[in-house]
Amino acid sequence: MKPDDDFPALSALLDWYQALSPDNLDDIDRYSAPDARLKDPFNDVAGVRAIEAVFRHMFHRLAAPRFVVAALRQRNQAFVSRDFYFGLGGRQYRIHGGSHLYFDDSGLVDRHRDYWDAAEELLQKLPLIGAPIAWLRRRLAAD
């Protein structure tokens, strides 16, 4: 699902995310402000070069990472529902989550906050540590 075209910066950003690769990562300057901030369960970085480094690391460590996204927008903010697919250690993974984006006056992302449950979406699926996390989640869940 694409947002309505009354905010072309968001449509262009979503298209870029879904086609993101090492070959077009340099285009990040077209979508993110120079002093943008990215925060997710594993990273908290500021500056477009630091954000680019997070993505480069992703491409270096993971097999065939890709995003599938849909967004809702209100004024200078958008919430993006996304599925992140990748391979790691010969297994395929899907992480469902969301991103809260804030755009500056020129339509560039200046804050990007990812929300996803690292325990459920990733750690619980990993060999060795997955079983104890699943056990703990069951113990803490309401009956």
C-alpha positions as CSV (number, residue, x, y, z in Angstrom):
1,M,0.0,0.0,0.0
2,K,1.4,3.4,-0.9
3,P,0.4,6.6,0.7
4,D,-1.6,9.2,-1.2
5,D,0.5,11.3,-3.5
6,D,0.0,14.5,-1.6
7,F,3.4,14.0,0.0
8,P,5.7,12.7,-2.8
9,A,8.7,12.6,-0.4
10,L,7.1,9.7,1.5
11,S,6.2,7.8,-1.7
12,A,9.8,8.2,-2.9
13,L,11.2,7.1,0.4
14,L,9.0,4.0,0.5
15,D,10.0,3.0,-3.0
16,W,13.7,3.5,-2.1
17,Y,13.4,1.3,1.0
18,Q,11.7,-1.5,-0.9
19,A,14.5,-1.4,-3.6
20,L,17.3,-0.7,-1.1
21,S,20.6,-2.4,-2.1
22,P,24.3,-1.7,-1.7
23,D,24.1,-0.2,-5.2
24,N,21.5,2.5,-4.3
25,L,22.5,3.1,-0.7
26,D,24.4,6.3,-1.7
27,D,21.0,7.8,-2.5
28,I,20.3,8.1,1.2
29,D,21.1,11.9,1.0
30,R,18.0,12.3,-1.2
31,Y,15.8,11.0,1.7
32,S,17.5,11.8,5.0
33,A,18.6,15.1,6.5
34,P,22.3,15.5,7.2
35,D,21.8,15.4,11.0
36,A,19.0,12.7,11.0
37,R,18.8,10.3,13.8
38,L,18.0,6.6,13.6
39,K,17.1,4.5,16.7
40,D,16.2,0.8,16.7
41,P,16.6,-2.0,19.2
42,F,20.3,-2.3,18.4
43,N,21.4,1.1,17.1
44,D,21.1,4.7,18.1
45,V,23.0,6.9,15.6
46,A,22.9,10.5,14.4
47,G,24.0,11.8,11.1
48,V,23.3,10.5,7.6
49,R,26.7,8.9,7.3
50,A,26.1,6.9,10.6
51,I,22.7,5.8,9.3
52,E,24.3,4.8,6.0
53,A,26.9,2.7,8.0
54,V,24.0,0.9,9.8
55,F,22.6,-0.1,6.4
56,R,26.0,-1.1,5.0
57,H,26.5,-3.3,8.1
58,M,23.1,-4.9,7.4
59,F,24.1,-5.7,3.8
60,H,27.5,-7.0,5.0
61,R,26.1,-9.3,7.8
62,L,22.8,-10.5,6.4
63,A,21.9,-12.4,3.3
64,A,19.5,-10.7,0.8
65,P,17.9,-8.2,3.3
66,R,14.8,-6.5,2.0
67,F,11.9,-4.4,3.2
68,V,8.2,-4.6,2.4
69,V,6.4,-1.4,3.6
70,A,3.1,0.4,3.9
71,A,2.6,3.8,5.5
72,L,0.1,6.2,7.0
73,R,0.9,9.9,7.2
74,Q,-0.2,12.9,9.1
75,R,1.4,16.3,8.4
76,N,5.2,15.9,8.9
77,Q,5.0,12.4,10.4
78,A,4.5,8.9,9.0
79,F,4.1,5.5,10.6
80,V,5.5,2.7,8.4
81,S,4.4,-0.9,8.9
82,R,7.2,-3.1,7.6
83,D,8.3,-6.6,7.2
84,F,12.1,-7.1,7.0
85,Y,13.2,-10.3,5.3
86,F,16.8,-11.7,5.5
87,G,18.9,-14.8,5.7
88,L,21.3,-15.5,8.6
89,G,23.2,-18.7,9.2
90,G,21.5,-20.5,6.4
91,R,18.0,-19.7,7.8
92,Q,15.4,-17.2,6.5
93,Y,13.8,-14.7,8.9
94,R,11.0,-12.2,8.8
95,I,10.8,-9.4,11.3
96,H,7.5,-7.5,11.5
97,G,7.7,-4.0,13.0
98,G,7.0,-0.3,12.5
99,S,8.9,2.9,12.0
100,H,7.9,6.3,13.1
101,L,9.3,8.9,10.7
102,Y,9.5,12.7,11.2
103,F,10.1,14.9,8.1
104,D,11.8,18.3,8.1
105,D,10.4,21.3,6.2
106,S,12.2,20.2,3.0
107,G,10.7,16.7,3.1
108,L,13.8,14.8,4.4
109,V,13.6,12.3,7.3
110,D,15.2,13.9,10.3
111,R,14.1,11.3,12.9
112,H,13.5,7.6,12.3
113,R,12.5,5.4,15.2
114,D,12.0,1.6,14.7
115,Y,9.7,-0.3,16.9
116,W,9.8,-4.1,17.0
117,D,9.9,-6.8,19.6
118,A,13.5,-8.1,19.4
119,A,12.7,-11.1,21.7
120,E,9.7,-12.3,19.7
121,E,10.7,-11.3,16.2
122,L,14.4,-12.4,16.3
123,L,15.9,-13.8,19.5
124,Q,13.2,-16.4,20.1
125,K,13.8,-17.7,16.6
126,L,17.5,-18.2,17.1
127,P,19.0,-21.6,17.9
128,L,20.3,-21.9,21.5
129,I,18.8,-18.7,23.0
130,G,15.4,-19.1,21.5
131,A,14.1,-21.8,23.8
132,P,14.9,-20.0,27.1
133,I,13.3,-16.8,25.7
134,A,10.2,-18.7,24.6
135,W,10.0,-20.4,28.0
136,L,10.3,-17.0,29.8
137,R,7.6,-15.4,27.6
138,R,5.2,-18.3,28.4
139,R,6.0,-17.9,32.2
140,L,5.2,-14.2,32.1
141,A,2.1,-14.4,29.9
142,A,-1.3,-14.1,31.5
143,D,-3.3,-17.4,31.7
